[in-house]
Every structure is written in structure tokens, then in C-alpha cells.
């Protein structure tokens, strides 16, 4: 399977649970898990607190002269820059478009800022820029402003990209992580773990019988299809999130905490491609914690769940969509999972960082 021994792989990937740090930044502070939540709670929220920011959604929704605008920003430090199914350029577009889409917005405009290390290949830069341009065109958004900075050799690890996006949100549509209610159904648009394992395989030189491709994709057309069968005023779709850093586990834990509900998953319902499952078992990883870049989670009122699910399955990016769990009033703030053996386990938020530099 691989060009490295299992012992070598385990040694390189070993990452003990990160201890909370008050004095220095740890790699785990960028994991999207517990340390990231602590960093936001202890440093950023006290400094910038306001009603919009305090929602802690993937995007800010603000009203400007009667227009509801979604506004988001994201930075991309993926390593390697090029991977099966995408690269840092297309990933930057997809990640930002998806953050807008999770608020129900139609993406309109992007900015793109490049931090380039001295000595970086001009050919590779052109390749990234062309990929970003193509991804933006396919998503129907225009890159309307940007910035370029160059840092000394050895100070930037090649190339980092920051993108900011603006979109329009329909009137009366309210999607937020604090809106889940007992009885709601948890919908997942497709297989999990593809992106994180594709990055890991490329980074570590792992070879599988079939190459694992990143799922990186712009999800706004899938969201539009879901909303088309569920009018904004009906409230059927309550929450939408894309489970990127920290995977499905971190995303659902955030929703459970914000809504003060329990979420119970059915392990047998989780869609995981065989190659990804095999890679996770070999490397000691849990697919629930592995990043995705082309999947979404929707919390939907029970009476609307089947209709929304069918609309997802008719779209190419939702063909493998499933109901994977239920929102409960018991155990508020906790995510649990029923196993095929009839037992239940807690699905906690990741403490450290299983796979750094995956987006």
C-alpha cells in the first residue's frame, strides 16, 4: 500500500492530546476543535464582541440599506499546495463560497490576497492563480480585489492565500447554529474524510489501490436546490454547516453546544468510502474528525427532512446524502453515537490536531 512502513507513518503522525496553553500558541489552536474554541472565547470574542460576531456562524449576515449581505473571510495554508482533486487556489474559492452558502447566501464577489515566499516558483504561482480563476468562474463569482505580499525565503512555506466573500441572503431566511430543536433530523450530503485523507496521502507519499480524491467543491448550487423545496419562511432547514477542520464531530458539537440540545448519530448510517475507512483504520484516525471540503450538514425539522433529502439526492453533490442522526432534548451540548453493536459512545470535540495544514 505504501512507500513507508507503518511504524514510520505512526511516528510521523503521532500527536498526543494537546495541553491547554495560556502563554503560547499551539498547533492545536488551529484545529477547529477544543483549543480553537478556547482561543476564540478567551482572546478574540472579548476584544471584538458584538451581536453579529457572537453568533459564531461561518459567515456574518448584516443588513445594509435593506439588503441582507453575508460576509466571510478565510485563510488557506494547505500542504502540499497541489493534491488529488484540487489545489490551494480552487480550495480557497470553494471554502469561501461554502461559508457563504451555509448562511443561505448566493455568492457574488471574492477578494484574494497572496502571501508568497521569496524564491517561490513563478510557474507554480501561475498554476495556482489559473486554478483560482477557473474555480471562481465555475462558481459564478468575480474576484474583484486583492493584495500581494512577499516574505523572506524560509518565512512563508511557499504560499498562503486569504479570501473574503460577499453574498446576498434571501429575506426571512434564518440559519444559525443555535436553531436546532429536539426531533430535528441530521442530514449529511455525502461521504466523509475524503479531503483530509487525500491531503495526508499526498503529503506522506502513501499509495492505495485507488487514488483518494479530495471532495473540494462549491456547494452553493446544492444549497439552492435544498432551499427551493423549503421556502425561507417555513423554517424547515434550521442549520447548515460544512464540516471542514475538526470534521463532522467538531461541527456537530458546536451545534449541540450553541443550541443546547443533544445529537445522537447512527454509526451504520455514516457514508464513508471503503478506501478512506481503510486508510483511517491503518493510521489510527477516526473519519468523524477528518476534514471535508465539499460536504454539508443540515439540521432539518422532521416534517421537512424527507423532502430536503430527496432534493439533495437529485443534485450531483448530494447523491450520497443520508439522514445520519436525530436531535434530542436529552444530554444538551453532547453528541453521542449508536454503534452497530447496540452500544452508545460519546463523540467529543477534538482536543488537538489530527491532521494539520489540511485547508
C-alpha positions as CSV (number, residue, x, y, z in Angstrom):
1,X,0.0,0.0,0.0
2,X,2.6,2.5,1.0
3,X,6.1,3.7,0.3
4,X,6.7,4.0,4.1
5,X,6.4,1.4,6.8
6,X,3.5,1.6,9.3
7,X,6.0,2.3,12.1
8,X,7.3,5.3,10.2
9,X,3.9,6.7,9.4
10,X,2.7,6.3,13.0
11,X,5.8,8.0,14.3
12,X,5.4,11.0,12.0
13,X,1.7,11.4,12.7
14,X,1.7,10.8,16.4
15,X,0.1,13.7,18.2
16,X,-0.7,13.4,21.9
17,X,-3.6,15.3,23.2
18,X,-2.6,19.0,23.3
19,X,-2.5,20.6,26.7
20,X,-4.2,23.9,27.1
21,X,-1.7,26.8,26.9
22,X,-2.2,30.2,28.3
23,X,1.2,31.6,27.2
24,X,1.9,30.3,23.7
25,X,0.0,29.2,20.6
26,X,-0.1,25.5,19.9
27,X,-0.7,23.8,16.6
28,X,-4.0,22.6,18.1
29,X,-5.3,26.1,18.3
30,X,-5.8,25.9,14.5
31,X,-7.6,22.5,14.6
32,X,-11.2,23.7,14.7
33,X,-11.6,21.7,18.0
34,X,-11.4,22.5,21.7
35,X,-8.3,24.7,21.6
36,X,-9.7,26.7,18.7
37,X,-12.9,27.3,20.7
38,X,-10.9,28.4,23.7
39,X,-8.8,30.8,21.6
40,X,-11.9,32.4,20.2
41,X,-13.6,32.5,23.6
42,X,-10.7,33.8,25.6
43,X,-8.9,36.2,23.1
44,X,-11.0,37.2,20.1
45,X,-14.5,37.5,21.4
46,X,-13.6,39.7,24.4
47,X,-11.8,42.0,22.0
48,X,-14.4,42.3,19.3
49,X,-17.7,41.2,20.8
50,X,-20.8,42.3,19.1
51,X,-24.2,40.7,18.3
52,X,-23.1,39.6,14.8
53,X,-19.8,38.1,15.8
54,X,-21.2,36.4,18.8
55,X,-23.4,34.1,16.6
56,X,-20.1,32.4,15.7
57,X,-21.5,31.2,12.4
58,X,-19.4,30.5,9.2
59,X,-20.4,33.9,8.0
60,X,-21.7,37.3,9.3
61,X,-25.1,38.4,8.0
62,X,-25.6,42.1,8.1
63,X,-28.3,44.4,6.8
64,X,-27.1,47.2,4.5
65,X,-29.8,49.6,3.3
66,X,-32.4,46.9,3.4
67,X,-30.2,44.3,1.7
68,X,-29.1,41.2,3.7
69,X,-25.4,40.6,3.0
70,X,-23.4,37.6,4.0
71,X,-19.7,38.4,4.7
72,X,-16.9,35.9,5.4
73,X,-13.2,35.5,5.3
74,X,-10.8,32.5,5.3
75,X,-7.1,31.7,5.1
76,X,-5.6,28.7,3.4
77,X,-2.3,27.1,4.4
78,X,-2.7,23.7,2.9
79,X,0.3,21.5,2.5
80,X,1.0,20.3,-0.2
81,X,-0.3,23.1,-2.4
82,X,-1.4,20.6,-5.1
83,X,-3.3,17.4,-4.3
84,X,-5.6,14.9,-6.0
85,X,-8.9,16.7,-6.7
86,X,-7.6,20.3,-6.3
87,X,-5.0,22.7,-5.1
88,X,-4.8,25.7,-2.8
89,X,-6.3,28.0,-5.5
90,X,-9.5,26.1,-6.1
91,X,-9.7,25.2,-2.4
92,X,-9.7,28.9,-1.5
93,X,-12.7,29.6,-3.7
94,X,-14.6,26.6,-2.6
95,X,-14.0,27.2,1.1
96,X,-15.2,30.8,1.0
97,X,-18.1,30.1,-1.3
98,X,-19.2,27.3,1.0
99,X,-19.1,29.5,4.1
100,X,-21.4,32.0,2.4
101,X,-23.7,29.2,1.2
102,X,-24.1,27.8,4.7
103,X,-25.9,31.0,5.6
104,X,-28.2,30.5,2.5
105,X,-26.4,33.2,0.6
106,X,-25.9,33.5,-3.2
107,X,-22.1,34.2,-3.5
108,X,-21.3,37.3,-5.5
109,X,-17.8,38.6,-5.0
110,X,-14.4,37.5,-3.7
111,X,-11.2,39.1,-2.7
112,X,-7.9,37.2,-3.0
113,X,-4.7,38.0,-1.0
114,X,-1.5,36.1,-1.7
115,X,1.4,35.8,0.8
116,X,4.3,34.5,-1.2
117,X,7.7,33.3,0.0
118,X,10.7,34.6,-1.8
119,X,12.0,32.1,-4.3
120,X,8.6,30.5,-5.0
121,X,8.2,29.2,-8.5
122,X,6.6,31.7,-10.9
123,X,5.2,28.7,-12.9
124,X,3.5,27.3,-9.8
125,X,2.1,30.7,-8.9
126,X,0.6,31.0,-12.3
127,X,-0.9,27.5,-12.0
128,X,-2.5,28.4,-8.6
129,X,-3.8,31.7,-10.0
130,X,-5.3,30.0,-13.0
131,X,-6.9,27.3,-10.8
132,X,-8.4,30.0,-8.6
133,X,-9.7,31.9,-11.6
134,X,-11.3,28.8,-13.1
135,X,-12.9,27.8,-9.8
136,X,-14.4,31.3,-9.3
137,X,-15.7,31.3,-12.9
138,X,-17.4,27.9,-12.3
139,X,-18.9,29.2,-9.1
140,X,-20.2,32.3,-10.8
141,X,-18.3,34.7,-8.6
142,X,-16.0,37.5,-9.5
143,X,-12.6,38.2,-7.9
144,X,-12.9,42.0,-7.6
145,X,-10.0,43.0,-5.3
146,X,-6.9,41.5,-3.6
147,X,-3.4,42.0,-2.3
148,X,0.1,40.6,-2.6
149,X,2.8,40.3,-0.1
150,X,6.3,38.7,-0.3
151,X,8.2,37.4,2.7
152,X,11.8,36.4,3.0
153,X,12.9,32.9,2.0
154,X,12.2,30.5,4.8
155,X,9.5,32.6,6.4
156,X,6.4,31.6,4.4
157,X,6.5,28.0,3.4
158,X,5.7,28.7,-0.2
159,X,2.3,30.3,-0.5
160,X,-0.6,31.2,1.7
161,X,-3.9,32.6,0.4
162,X,-6.6,34.7,2.1
163,X,-10.0,35.1,0.5
164,X,-13.0,37.1,1.5
165,X,-16.5,36.6,0.1
166,X,-19.8,38.6,-0.1
167,X,-23.2,37.2,-1.0
168,X,-26.9,38.0,-0.8
169,X,-29.2,36.3,1.7
170,X,-32.9,35.9,1.0
171,X,-35.4,37.8,3.2
172,X,-36.7,35.9,6.2
173,X,-34.2,33.1,5.8
174,X,-32.6,32.4,9.2
175,X,-30.0,29.7,9.5
176,X,-27.8,29.5,12.6
177,X,-26.1,27.0,14.9
178,X,-28.4,28.0,17.7
179,X,-31.6,26.9,15.9
180,X,-31.6,23.1,16.3
181,X,-34.6,21.7,18.1
182,X,-35.4,18.2,19.6
183,X,-36.8,15.9,16.9
184,X,-34.9,17.6,14.1
185,X,-33.1,15.3,11.7
186,X,-29.4,15.5,10.9
187,X,-28.7,15.3,7.2
188,X,-25.2,14.8,5.6
189,X,-24.6,15.4,1.9
190,X,-22.2,12.6,1.3
191,X,-19.1,10.6,2.2
192,X,-16.8,12.0,4.9
193,X,-13.0,12.1,5.3
194,X,-12.1,12.2,1.6
195,X,-10.3,15.6,1.7
196,X,-8.2,15.0,4.8
197,X,-7.0,11.6,3.7
198,X,-6.3,12.8,0.1
199,X,-4.1,15.5,1.6
200,X,-2.4,13.1,4.0
201,X,-1.7,10.5,1.3
202,X,-0.1,13.2,-0.9
203,X,1.9,14.7,1.9
204,X,3.3,11.4,3.2
205,X,3.7,9.6,-0.1
206,X,1.1,6.9,0.7
207,X,-0.2,4.8,-2.1
208,X,-3.6,3.0,-2.2
209,X,-5.1,0.7,-4.8
210,X,-7.3,3.5,-5.9
211,X,-6.2,7.1,-5.5
212,X,-8.3,9.0,-2.9
213,X,-9.5,12.3,-4.3
214,X,-10.3,15.4,-2.3
215,X,-14.0,16.3,-2.3
216,X,-13.3,20.0,-2.6
217,X,-16.3,21.6,-4.3
218,X,-18.5,24.7,-4.2
219,X,-21.8,23.8,-2.5
220,X,-24.0,26.9,-3.3
221,X,-25.9,25.2,-6.0
222,X,-26.7,22.2,-3.7
223,X,-27.9,24.7,-1.1
224,X,-30.0,26.5,-3.6
225,X,-31.7,23.1,-4.6
226,X,-32.4,22.4,-0.9
227,X,-33.9,25.8,-0.3
228,X,-36.0,25.7,-3.4
229,X,-38.2,22.9,-1.8
230,X,-38.2,24.7,1.5
231,X,-39.3,28.3,1.5
232,X,-37.4,30.7,3.8
233,X,-40.5,31.4,5.8
234,X,-41.2,27.7,6.6
235,X,-38.2,27.2,8.9
236,X,-37.7,23.6,7.8
237,X,-34.0,23.9,7.4
238,X,-32.6,25.3,10.6
239,X,-28.9,24.9,10.4
240,X,-26.3,24.3,7.7
241,X,-22.6,23.9,8.2
242,X,-19.7,22.5,6.2
243,X,-17.6,20.1,8.4
244,X,-14.1,21.3,7.5
245,X,-11.4,21.5,10.2
246,X,-12.3,19.0,13.0
247,X,-14.7,17.2,10.7
248,X,-18.2,16.1,11.4
249,X,-17.6,15.7,15.1
250,X,-16.5,19.3,15.8
251,X,-19.3,20.7,13.7
252,X,-22.0,18.8,15.5
253,X,-20.5,19.5,18.9
254,X,-20.6,23.2,18.1
255,X,-24.3,23.0,17.0
256,X,-25.2,20.9,20.1
257,X,-23.5,23.5,22.4
258,X,-25.0,26.5,20.7
259,X,-28.5,25.1,20.6
260,X,-28.2,23.3,24.0
261,X,-29.5,20.1,22.6
262,X,-28.2,16.5,22.4
263,X,-27.4,15.0,19.0
264,X,-27.5,11.2,18.5
265,X,-25.8,9.7,15.4
266,X,-26.3,6.3,13.9
267,X,-22.9,4.9,13.0
268,X,-24.3,2.5,10.4
269,X,-25.7,5.5,8.5
270,X,-22.4,7.3,8.1
271,X,-21.3,7.3,4.4
272,X,-17.6,6.5,4.3
273,X,-15.8,5.3,1.2
274,X,-14.0,2.0,1.6
275,X,-10.6,3.4,0.8
276,X,-11.0,6.2,3.3
277,X,-12.2,3.8,6.0
278,X,-9.3,1.5,5.3
279,X,-6.8,4.4,5.5
280,X,-8.2,5.6,8.8
281,X,-8.0,2.2,10.3
282,X,-4.4,1.7,9.2
283,X,-3.4,5.1,10.5
284,X,-5.4,5.1,13.7
285,X,-7.7,8.0,12.6
286,X,-11.4,8.5,13.2
287,X,-13.2,9.6,10.0
288,X,-15.6,11.7,12.1
289,X,-12.6,14.0,12.9
290,X,-11.2,14.2,9.4
291,X,-11.7,17.3,7.3
292,X,-14.1,17.6,4.4
293,X,-14.2,20.4,1.8
294,X,-17.3,19.5,-0.3
295,X,-19.9,18.2,2.2
296,X,-22.5,19.9,4.3
297,X,-24.5,19.0,7.4
298,X,-28.1,20.2,7.6
299,X,-30.3,20.2,10.7
300,X,-33.9,19.9,9.4
301,X,-37.3,19.9,11.0
302,X,-38.7,16.3,11.0
303,X,-41.7,17.2,8.7
304,X,-39.3,18.6,6.1
305,X,-36.5,16.1,6.3
306,X,-37.6,13.6,3.6
307,X,-38.3,16.3,1.1
308,X,-35.0,18.1,1.7
309,X,-33.2,14.7,1.5
310,X,-34.7,13.9,-1.9
311,X,-33.7,17.4,-3.3
312,X,-30.2,16.7,-2.1
313,X,-30.0,13.3,-3.8
314,X,-31.1,14.8,-7.1
315,X,-28.1,17.1,-7.1
316,X,-24.6,15.6,-8.2
317,X,-23.0,16.9,-4.9
318,X,-25.7,15.3,-2.8
319,X,-26.2,11.9,-4.5
320,X,-25.0,10.1,-1.4
321,X,-26.9,12.2,1.1
322,X,-28.3,10.4,4.1
323,X,-30.0,11.0,7.4
324,X,-27.4,10.2,10.0
325,X,-28.9,11.2,13.3
326,X,-31.5,12.9,15.4
327,X,-31.6,16.0,17.7
328,X,-32.6,15.1,21.2
329,X,-33.6,17.1,24.3
330,X,-31.5,14.8,26.5
331,X,-27.8,15.4,27.1
332,X,-27.7,19.0,26.0
333,X,-24.4,20.0,24.5
334,X,-23.4,16.4,23.9
335,X,-23.0,14.3,20.7
336,X,-23.4,10.6,21.0
337,X,-23.4,7.7,18.5
338,X,-25.2,4.4,18.4
339,X,-22.8,1.6,17.2
340,X,-23.8,-1.5,15.2
341,X,-23.2,-3.5,18.4
342,X,-26.1,-1.7,20.2
343,X,-23.8,0.4,22.5
344,X,-23.5,4.2,22.6
345,X,-20.3,6.2,22.7
346,X,-19.6,9.9,23.2
347,X,-18.4,11.8,20.1
348,X,-16.4,14.5,21.7
349,X,-14.8,17.6,20.1
350,X,-11.2,17.0,19.0
351,X,-8.7,18.3,21.6
352,X,-5.6,18.5,19.4
353,X,-5.0,18.4,15.7
354,X,-5.1,15.0,13.9
355,X,-4.1,16.5,10.5
356,X,-2.6,20.0,10.5
357,X,-2.4,22.1,7.3
358,X,-5.3,20.4,5.5
359,X,-7.0,23.7,4.4
